[in-house]
Amino acid sequence: MRAFSPSSPWRFAPGLVFLNHGSFGACPVPVLAWQRSLVDELEASPVAFLDATIEARLDGARGAVAMFLHADPDGLVFLPNATTGVSTVLRSIPFAPGDQILTTNHEYNATLNAVAEVARAAGGEVVRVDLPLEIESQDQVLEAITAALTPRTRLAMVSHVTSITATIFPIAAIVGELRDRGIDTLVDGAHAPGQVPVDLGALGAAYWTANGHKWLCGPKGSAVLHIRSDRLDGVRPMIVSHGWNDIRPERSRLWKEFDWTGTIDPTPYLALPEAIRVVGGMEPGGWPAVMAANHELVIEGRDIIARALDVSARIPAALHGSMAIVPLPLPAREAAIAALKDALIEEDHIEVPISGFPAPAARRRPNDAPSSVALRISAQRYNEPADYERLASALARRLR
């Protein structure tokens, strides 16, 4: 990791190699300063900020984020995280006994839990498509998902970019194929914006939710939910507040119900346009150049680590964005995984996620061991090849 000067936009602890941007992101100092100015303004006159101006502020931020996502702002609302977005949609759909929710074993543990609980409460069923750790083509994903569809499939919940396995799913093909069959898709886009190009208008998913505090580098607790126009009437927030009996005709029901669910700090949402501006300005070519540079670096990093460990990485580079995985020759036991992670951070000062695959919620039984172990690396504008060389050396020494 580059040595940071006082003028650096990043504020990591001295000596820390941070290769885990995918978990919670990292917010540049100019964005934090912008948010801080909003907090100061809020605290200087809380009622004016939260009563008199909040809707106009949210609408301005909504418009900027919608423009970045090529989305309809009428269908976009802010939430604290994508996990909330997934649960909001799932709990808005009136599932019936026997309904099936389709998902995969590459999904995030929290969202798999949400799917399982909603299916249990409705007397429905979760159909899980099992794919290998290292997916070798997008056709492999699409074919496995379509093969698992039945007349009882009510909804599919799939990732745009998977969390544990850092794989870009063929989300446009999945959404289109399911839509042709009359099946809605809930896209967990937590890792998508800022890592891959996003065009929600072209995608046409019924529901899409994503974090702003990951690859957009916004403040923690910033996310969005986008709902297709023909599904707007069916989605309600999980918190009932003042918007439910707001009779103003000039403001949509969606915005009235979601924009105010009780007192929160809205500044993470309001700072997202500044994050989009600041990070997009880190490369002369803007966001396309930022994403391309991160992708090139993470593939270089993956190859450095794979060579050092004498393992093969079979996922095509095109299926990774700004994250990539390397399978580790480590016993697939949670204790061994935790011990390696702890040693890397405590002794080598390297922050990098190591996970058992699949996530616990995707295993046959709660106490089952994972089938594989995946090291997931990230690349952001603060990283350099030496970071991956340092990790490769530490891993080779510890796994020898």
CORLIN-V495246 format. One line per field, one symbol per residue. burial: + if it has 16 or more other ideal C-beta (glycine too) atoms within 10 Angstrom, else -. A space follows every 50 residues. Layout:
burial = ???
This chain:
burial = +-------++------++++++--++++--++-++--+---+------++ ---+--++--++-+++-++-+-+-+++++++++++++++++-+-+---++ ++++++++-+++++++-++--+-++++++-+++++--+--++--+--++- --+++++++++++++++++++--+++++----++++++++++++++-+-+ --+-+++++++++++++++-++++++++--+---+++---+-+------- -+-+++++++-----+++++++++++-+++-++---+--++-+++-++++ ++++++-++---+-+---++++++++++-+------+--++--+---+++ +++++++++-+++------+-++++++++++++---++-+++-++-----
